[in-house]
Each structure stands twice: as C-alpha cells, then as structure tokens.
Amino acid sequence: MKVLPVYVYDHAILKKKAQKVEHMDESTRIFIEDMKHTMHNAEGIGLAANQVGSPLAITVIDISPVEGYESTKPLVMINPEITYYSDEESDYEEGCLSLPHVRDLVIRPEAIQVSYFDEHIKPQTVQADGLLARVMQHEIDHLNGIYFTDRLSQLKRTLLQATLRRISKGETSADYTIVLPDGSIISGDDEE
C-alpha cells in the first residue's frame, strides 16, 4: 500500500462530479487499499477518490478512531447515492483533508439512507445517523464537487476566502503530501 497525495482546495478535479465505477478490477482494488492507507496516514475519517486525484465515485470511511465509535466498521462506498434525508438537522464542526486547518460548524440532516456498492460490488443500503451520516454526506458531497464550506452561510464563506486562497497557493502546512491546483506537490511534515 502507498500513501497518495491529497489534492487541495481549488484543484479542478475537486470541482467535478465523479464518474460511476462500471467494473471492478485489480487496479481499482489496489487503489481502494491505497485510499484507506492514505486516510489513516492523514488521520482522517473519510476520503473521496477525487481528493487523491481519481475521478471515480468511491469513498472510504472509518470513524472508529473517534471516541464512542470504536466498534463502527470501516466502509468502502462505490457509486453512493443518498436516497433519504431526515427532516431533523444538527450542526457539528467539520474539517477536510483538502482544506488543511479549516474547520467550521455545518448544518446537515441528522439521518440519511444511502445505496451503494461495496468493494465486492454487492449492492448495499445503509441507514445512518449522527457522525456516520455526517461523514457520508461530507464524502458524497466531495464526489459531487461540493466542499463543506459550500454549506456555510454567505458571510462565513466570504470570511474564509483569504484562507482558501492561501491553501490553493500552497501557503499552508499539512502532515501529509498535498497537490496544489497548479499541480505542484508539497511534501507533508510527518510522512511515514
């Protein structure tokens, strides 16, 4: 397994809707394992394929490092689609590996239902609430070209513009390797 570089704010691949996975082959299986390894290396709890440079509709999620969720099994979601949103909403502070050091409260539906294929290309449907529902929504947003900051108020987005411009110019630090919008690569502070 290898650690993949994480693409940061304003890179073109992060703005595009992901392409459906049509078939599973060995290279896709290896890529999924690399995604998991990359997510864990960066101490993330979710990662979408476009965040590591792939246009495929794949996300990996592992919230087991979070207190209270230790028994939650990691997920690989291929071609995920949210089929139900609860009316009840909640706010929670979110961050993102593609937006190093940016965190803010985001309001999202408390519960969802998602249809997807697992890594064995078996159709699955899961109902989730709380943190798992939130991470699923965050990662599926990525696959649709949406950052969590797009869910903030206009005022908060305006206040973040200077920070986001600095990230896109590489004026940031991360414990993992990042890829800037111009294709430049900045090595992480704490690579394995």
PyMOL commands that set and color helices and strands:
alter all, ss='L'
color gray80, all
select helices_A, chain A and resi 12-15+26-41+49-52+130-143+148-151+154-168
alter helices_A, ss='H'
color red, helices_A
select strands_A, chain A and resi 6-7+46-48+58-61+75-85+89-95+103-109+111-117+123-129+178-179+185-186
alter strands_A, ss='S'
color yellow, strands_A
deselect
rebuild
show_as cartoon
